[in-house]
Amino acid sequence: MQEYIIEGGRKLEGEVYISGSKNASLPIIAASILNGSSTKLYHVPNIHDTQITLKILKYLGCKVSKNGDKIEINSKPMKSTEIPEDLMRQMRSTVIMAGAIVGRFKEAVFTYPGGCEIGARPIDLHLNAFKKLGINIEENAGFIRCKCDKIIGANINLDFPSVGATENIILASVLAEGETTITNAAMEPEIEDLAIFLNRMGAKIEGAGTNIVKITGVKKLKEVSYKVMPDRIETGTFLCAAAVTGGNLILNQVVPEHITPIIYKLQEAGAKIEVGNKKIEIQVPKKLKAVDIKTMPYPGFPTDMQSIFGAMLTTAKGTSVIIENIFENRYKYLTELQRMGAKIQIEGKMAVIKGVKRLSAATVTSTDLRGGAALVIAGLGARGITKVENIEYIQRGYEKLEEKLTKIGAKIELKNT
């Protein structure tokens, strides 16, 4: 067990290099199963979730080597098609492995995934889509067995633009017979990154990044080298860290177009932001203004940034209103912020935050990945020394967070308990 000890009140200044995207890396690593040969990936973050995904690949029989942010995967020797239950339950995105495994081997066995408890995230959309592709699904004693003689392209309309379901359909259908069309597909940049990667592998995918994606099945895929896109949520997190501390940061290795709603809301709150080529600079006044936020599927305001903004707005001038439309249990972190003196009222999916002059340090506990990051943000701006416990959640999605923050002026210590 580890915790962060944060001495707040220090202005963040300097430059930060943003790591590769967690949410793009995981499906791309899973997709390496499909070519049955070698894949070289660059800019892969060294975080808990990528480590678990690679561990699953090794269990399945793939050869994996790692050097910094470079990973080489040889999926040719892979034989097993059953994802081990203990690894499956460690994070939500393990379900993406199913699409790649069944896409190549026409069979897969797995259990329901685990991950952060931020609300109901059923995989019905995934399984119903598999059925439309001609994949038989059997559930028994908690295990889900997928099997078919061949995968046949189909027209699939998603009831909700689920990122995971969109990715799983793409992975399952790139080697299918015929054409698959996904309507009401999720439009996140990570899906576009997955499609670019697969197309370089020899797949035929059109429309990724829009709400209609077409996949024309091919017979085989080839070796590929690919650099994963930057992490837009880490980018947003550091922008908010600067905002909380009245800092001045330059973020490098970013794609500003991926975080347009975040930039707009920060500017509305009073931050000065300049956007360059793969670079964002933020300068922040001493006091931010309250803003209202409503989370929506991409290109709307991302649910993953809701808690980060929530922490930032606790000391903004005025009253902010947040409406969480994606996950119903994503307000657990607000109770922890109240321990630090935040004035917050929660009514269903709405949170009303009345800004205070400054938060006070306290011992708080992470309950999920982004909520944990929000507590770090709060600690950076608080008076005194804040202890953030249960940071294993945070380490699932942020690479060397304490080191990056220390380099730009924060006083944060990673401590074993």
Phi and psi in degrees as a GROMACS rama.xvg file:
@    title "Ramachandran Plot"
@    xaxis  label "Phi"
@    yaxis  label "Psi"
@TYPE xy
-133.544  162.178  GLN-2
-145.984  160.686  GLU-3
-102.556  135.843  TYR-4
-111.602  118.06  ILE-5
-122.497  125.167  ILE-6
-96.4057  110.534  GLU-7
-79.4579  174.449  GLY-8
89.5412  11.6568  GLY-9
-103.212  128.483  ARG-10
-70.4786  133.403  LYS-11
-90.4709  125.826  LEU-12
-142.757  143.945  GLU-13
129.986  -153.747  GLY-14
-122.202  144.721  GLU-15
-128.594  134.806  VAL-16
-101.093  121.38  TYR-17
-80.0377  136.826  ILE-18
-75.7652  170.305  SER-19
-64.3453  155.455  GLY-20
-72.3261  127.269  SER-21
-60.7494  -49.2354  LYS-22
-74.7816  -12.9117  ASN-23
-92.7652  -37.3553  ALA-24
-60.9522  -42.1759  SER-25
-63.9988  -50.2197  LEU-26
-67.9697  -30.2278  PRO-27
-68.2965  -41.4843  ILE-28
-61.313  -43.8226  ILE-29
-59.8068  -39.6607  ALA-30
-64.8758  -19.1759  ALA-31
-63.4957  -16.9698  SER-32
-64.5943  -32.79  ILE-33
-69.5129  -31.417  LEU-34
-83.2038  -12.464  ASN-35
59.2746  28.9322  GLY-36
-152.368  -145.531  SER-37
-95.23  140.991  SER-38
-134.404  131.74  THR-39
-115.315  124.356  LYS-40
-118.693  140.063  LEU-41
-122.358  155.955  TYR-42
65.9099  36.5858  HIS-43
-91.9334  123.658  VAL-44
-68.5538  139.377  PRO-45
-89.9376  84.5676  ASN-46
-130.187  169.761  ILE-47
-54.6979  -45.1562  HIS-48
-67.4937  -38.1585  ASP-49
-69.945  -34.6885  THR-50
-63.2105  -42.0965  GLN-51
-64.9795  -42.4716  ILE-52
-61.7615  -42.6411  THR-53
-67.0957  -34.7359  LEU-54
-63.3567  -38.3776  LYS-55
-64.3087  -43.2549  ILE-56
-59.1846  -42.8343  LEU-57
-62.9657  -42.1706  LYS-58
-60.1343  -38.4718  TYR-59
-74.5684  -11.5313  LEU-60
114.469  -1.09513  GLY-61
-73.2282  152.908  CYS-62
-97.0884  129.048  LYS-63
-130.233  131.659  VAL-64
-130.695  148.823  SER-65
-136.866  136.613  LYS-66
-143.437  100.169  ASN-67
65.0184  -126.196  GLY-68
-94.4298  11.6692  ASP-69
-102.603  131.829  LYS-70
-128.191  134.454  ILE-71
-115.071  130.409  GLU-72
-126.297  128.551  ILE-73
-115.384  108.169  ASN-74
-93.7805  3.63562  SER-75
-59.7199  -44.5188  LYS-76
-77.6187  1.7985  PRO-77
-61.6172  131.532  MET-78
-124.871  -43.1056  LYS-79
-72.4007  145.215  SER-80
-121.025  16.1073  THR-81
-113.891  119.65  GLU-82
-79.9239  125.949  ILE-83
-62.6235  139.168  PRO-84
-61.6148  -40.6514  GLU-85
-64.0313  -35.6119  ASP-86
-79.0298  -35.4078  LEU-87
-59.094  -36.0107  MET-88
-83.0945  -4.11943  ARG-89
-81.1138  -20.4895  GLN-90
-159.06  154.241  MET-91
-63.2326  -43.1737  ARG-92
-73.2816  -1.54763  SER-93
-60.8647  -22.4984  THR-94
-63.0511  -22.7337  VAL-95
-64.633  -26.2902  ILE-96
-60.2587  -30.7117  MET-97
-60.4533  -44.2058  ALA-98
-61.4183  -41.3309  GLY-99
-69.0446  -41.9118  ALA-100
-65.9442  -48.7817  ILE-101
-68.962  -29.7921  VAL-102
-63.1031  -37.2877  GLY-103
-88.7376  -43.8988  ARG-104
-103.238  -8.34395  PHE-105
65.8247  20.6325  LYS-106
-160.936  151.45  GLU-107
-162.074  147.469  ALA-108
-131.155  130.7  VAL-109
-158.523  169.143  PHE-110
-109.492  177.135  THR-111
-67.0818  140.176  TYR-112
-76.8117  164.756  PRO-113
-104.41  -139.217  GLY-114
114.229  -169.436  GLY-115
-66.4378  140.315  CYS-116
-89.4418  77.3181  GLU-117
-110.39  8.47364  ILE-118
139.122  174.186  GLY-119
-66.3315  125.43  ALA-120
-134.49  67.8376  ARG-121
-66.973  157.24  PRO-122
-104.65  21.9221  ILE-123
-56.3  -41.0641  ASP-124
-59.8007  -38.5486  LEU-125
-64.84  -50.6067  HIS-126
-68.1812  -39.718  LEU-127
-63.832  -37.0947  ASN-128
-66.2919  -42.2884  ALA-129
-57.4602  -42.8079  PHE-130
-60.6194  -38.7732  LYS-131
-67.7254  -23.1903  LYS-132
-85.0792  3.05738  LEU-133
90.0147  14.8525  GLY-134
-92.8313  126.301  ILE-135
-79.7563  136.241  ASN-136
-119.241  126.783  ILE-137
-124.704  133.804  GLU-138
-115.544  129.542  GLU-139
-153.077  122.136  ASN-140
54.3933  38.6747  ALA-141
86.6823  -6.96455  GLY-142
-99.1435  140.911  PHE-143
-111.052  122.682  ILE-144
-113.484  123.133  ARG-145
-110.313  133.474  CYS-146
-156.594  144.131  LYS-147
-162.984  161.996  CYS-148
-79.9362  -37.1942  ASP-149
-155.815  154.729  LYS-150
-100.241  128.132  ILE-151
-116.174  129.882  ILE-152
-54.6431  149.407  GLY-153
-151.678  166.702  ALA-154
-93.9572  121.776  ASN-155
-123.923  121.934  ILE-156
-106.714  122.946  ASN-157
-86.9226  132.518  LEU-158
-64.3365  -29.5431  ASP-159
-139.344  141.875  PHE-160
-73.7617  70.2303  PRO-161
-73.3835  129.254  SER-162
-64.1109  -50.3385  VAL-163
-61.9611  -42.2742  GLY-164
-66.1445  -41.5251  ALA-165
-59.5752  -45.4413  THR-166
-64.6686  -42.9097  GLU-167
-64.6931  -38.3929  ASN-168
-64.6777  -43.5731  ILE-169
-59.3143  -48.3118  ILE-170
-63.0542  -38.0337  LEU-171
-74.8454  -21.9961  ALA-172
-109.3  -3.17555  SER-173
-66.631  -26.4545  VAL-174
-106.947  15.6708  LEU-175
-78.2121  170.159  ALA-176
-90.0516  127.968  GLU-177
87.5434  -162.987  GLY-178
-111.588  137.941  GLU-179
-113.782  133.574  THR-180
-121.609  126.654  THR-181
-106.028  119.565  ILE-182
-106.887  151.409  THR-183
59.3809  36.4376  ASN-184
-70.5993  151.857  ALA-185
-66.8524  148.553  ALA-186
-115.141  12.977  MET-187
-57.7991  148.297  GLU-188
-57.81  -29.6916  PRO-189
-64.5089  -30.9565  GLU-190
-70.2578  -40.5562  ILE-191
-63.3756  -39.3813  GLU-192
-63.2125  -41.9305  ASP-193
-60.5956  -43.6165  LEU-194
-66.3115  -40.6223  ALA-195
-61.3982  -44.2879  ILE-196
-58.7093  -49.756  PHE-197
-65.1795  -37.7352  LEU-198
-63.7998  -36.0015  ASN-199
-68.5543  -23.0881  ARG-200
-80.5503  -11.3627  MET-201
114.496  3.05138  GLY-202
-74.3399  166.635  ALA-203
-124.216  92.758  LYS-204
-123.351  129.724  ILE-205
-124.385  146.784  GLU-206
87.3419  1.44621  GLY-207
-60.5492  133.845  ALA-208
98.5393  -7.40332  GLY-209
-115.789  179.882  THR-210
-88.2419  1.78135  ASN-211
-127.406  117.396  ILE-212
-117.258  131.348  VAL-213
-115.99  129.929  LYS-214
-121.694  117.904  ILE-215
-98.7035  119.704  THR-216
-63.1976  143.04  GLY-217
-120.341  165.016  VAL-218
-83.5074  -32.3983  LYS-219
-153.761  163.006  LYS-220
-123.583  160.798  LEU-221
-116.569  175.035  LYS-222
-64.5603  153.809  GLU-223
-153.526  150.902  VAL-224
-120.398  140.513  SER-225
-155.309  143.105  TYR-226
-103.816  123.296  LYS-227
-71.6683  143.867  VAL-228
-63.4153  159.286  MET-229
-67.5744  157.712  PRO-230
-84.3462  109.969  ASP-231
-70.5703  -27.6359  ARG-232
-76.9478  -36.5095  ILE-233
-63.4212  -39.7633  GLU-234
-57.3819  -50.0965  THR-235
-62.1347  -36.3247  GLY-236
-63.8377  -43.5086  THR-237
-70.9255  -33.0308  PHE-238
-61.4763  -42.116  LEU-239
-70.8986  -32.6897  CYS-240
-62.6585  -41.3698  ALA-241
-63.9128  -41.4929  ALA-242
-63.3779  -42.3281  ALA-243
-63.0501  -35.4368  VAL-244
-99.5493  4.3398  THR-245
64.8461  36.6069  GLY-246
-92.3728  -173.729  GLY-247
-141.145  105.965  ASN-248
-123.926  148.843  LEU-249
-114.581  122.215  ILE-250
-103.656  123.029  LEU-251
-106.309  160.644  ASN-252
64.2266  49.3875  GLN-253
-125.599  164.335  VAL-254
-119.34  97.1642  VAL-255
-56.2565  -33.1613  PRO-256
-62.6202  -23.0347  GLU-257
-74.9314  -17.4167  HIS-258
-124.521  31.6552  ILE-259
-51.9246  -48.4017  THR-260
-64.6027  -30.3301  PRO-261
-68.0082  -45.2913  ILE-262
-61.3882  -44.9809  ILE-263
-59.2494  -43.9318  TYR-264
-68.833  -36.501  LYS-265
-66.0109  -40.3106  LEU-266
-65.39  -39.2686  GLN-267
-61.8268  -33.1733  GLU-268
-78.2907  -8.75606  ALA-269
114.175  -0.703424  GLY-270
-76.4822  146.13  ALA-271
-98.3298  122.184  LYS-272
-127.528  130.407  ILE-273
-115.703  131.647  GLU-274
-108.931  128.942  VAL-275
-123.522  -162.543  GLY-276
-78.9821  107.928  ASN-277
60.2603  28.1198  LYS-278
-148.172  143.172  LYS-279
-133.957  132.623  ILE-280
-115.623  133.446  GLU-281
-124.832  133.773  ILE-282
-124.666  134.928  GLN-283
-125.935  132.831  VAL-284
-68.7924  172.744  PRO-285
-64.1418  -33.2415  LYS-286
-131.163  123.424  LYS-287
-82.278  160.876  LEU-288
-99.9552  150.195  LYS-289
-64.2826  146.029  ALA-290
-138.864  158.291  VAL-291
-102.921  143.63  ASP-292
-133.216  139.197  ILE-293
-132.792  116.166  LYS-294
-76.4892  140.746  THR-295
-147.028  160.014  MET-296
-59.103  155.681  PRO-297
-55.6024  135.783  TYR-298
-92.993  21.7651  PRO-299
-75.0792  -175.688  GLY-300
-67.4122  126.567  PHE-301
-73.0591  136.369  PRO-302
-59.9793  -30.9583  THR-303
-65.8679  -18.5301  ASP-304
-98.3594  -5.47498  MET-305
-59.6126  -47.7914  GLN-306
-69.6496  -34.403  SER-307
-63.117  -45.7454  ILE-308
-66.3431  -37.4151  PHE-309
-56.5562  -43.6214  GLY-310
-64.8957  -42.6612  ALA-311
-63.3305  -38.9357  MET-312
-77.2967  -8.73777  LEU-313
-63.0193  -22.4738  THR-314
-117.35  13.7441  THR-315
-78.0909  152.264  ALA-316
-76.6227  118.578  LYS-317
110.073  -165.476  GLY-318
-116.388  126.159  THR-319
-105.809  147.608  SER-320
-121.826  126.728  VAL-321
-113.737  133.345  ILE-322
-120.233  117.838  ILE-323
-97.2296  110.218  GLU-324
-100.627  -4.59348  ASN-325
-103.529  -55.93  ILE-326
-121.079  127.693  PHE-327
-76.3887  -17.9083  GLU-328
-107.925  29.3338  ASN-329
-92.344  12.6289  ARG-330
-105.41  10.4476  TYR-331
-59.4996  -32.5041  LYS-332
-66.2423  -24.6411  TYR-333
-64.1233  -33.981  LEU-334
-61.2491  -38.6448  THR-335
-68.1126  -38.419  GLU-336
-65.1862  -31.9114  LEU-337
-63.2439  -29.8533  GLN-338
-62.866  -24.8831  ARG-339
-94.4742  6.4945  MET-340
98.4404  7.20166  GLY-341
-69.3919  143.864  ALA-342
-103.298  104.689  LYS-343
-136.903  136.235  ILE-344
-120.539  135.125  GLN-345
-116.022  127.246  ILE-346
-132.402  98.7487  GLU-347
62.3145  -122.176  GLY-348
-91.5034  8.18619  LYS-349
-110.814  135.939  MET-350
-122.1  130.194  ALA-351
-109.082  119.943  VAL-352
-115.364  116.273  ILE-353
-96.8977  116.484  LYS-354
-61.848  138.352  GLY-355
-110.143  166.18  VAL-356
-62.9436  -43.6328  LYS-357
-162.454  146.645  ARG-358
-80.0444  157.534  LEU-359
-109.49  144.551  SER-360
-61.5979  149.107  ALA-361
-160.476  171.663  ALA-362
-92.4762  120.901  THR-363
-129.469  162.194  VAL-364
-126.067  130.807  THR-365
-71.0819  136.012  SER-366
-114.658  -11.1115  THR-367
-163.32  173.902  ASP-368
-58.0307  -61.695  LEU-369
-73.6805  -32.7673  ARG-370
-62.5459  -37.4148  GLY-371
-64.4653  -42.8157  GLY-372
-62.2798  -35.8649  ALA-373
-60.9709  -38.1794  ALA-374
-67.7272  -34.5966  LEU-375
-64.0571  -44.8823  VAL-376
-57.6845  -45.8002  ILE-377
-60.9953  -42.6325  ALA-378
-62.7487  -33.6579  GLY-379
-64.3159  -30.022  LEU-380
-99.6613  -7.68274  GLY-381
-79.9641  160.599  ALA-382
-85.2865  122.565  ARG-383
101.417  -161.817  GLY-384
-109.146  117.902  ILE-385
-99.592  137.506  THR-386
-110.912  122.232  LYS-387
-108.071  114.244  VAL-388
-95.9532  166.1  GLU-389
61.7488  42.5893  ASN-390
-78.556  2.58217  ILE-391
-56.9629  -33.2684  GLU-392
-59.7054  -45.4792  TYR-393
-64.6905  -39.5359  ILE-394
-68.6753  -12.2851  GLN-395
-65.4413  -28.6513  ARG-396
-128.026  -5.97798  GLY-397
-123.452  129.264  TYR-398
-91.8184  119.945  GLU-399
50.0486  46.5666  LYS-400
-58.0888  -45.2486  LEU-401
-66.0614  -35.0273  GLU-402
-68.4065  -43.4482  GLU-403
-64.1479  -41.124  LYS-404
-67.6158  -38.6593  LEU-405
-61.9363  -39.7996  THR-406
-64.753  -21.8507  LYS-407
-108.37  17.6529  ILE-408
108.756  -2.5753  GLY-409
-75.8919  153.61  ALA-410
-110.426  96.5719  LYS-411
-137.554  132.902  ILE-412
-123.106  133.321  GLU-413
-90.4594  121.45  LEU-414
-127.025  136.081  LYS-415
-80.194  140.974  ASN-416
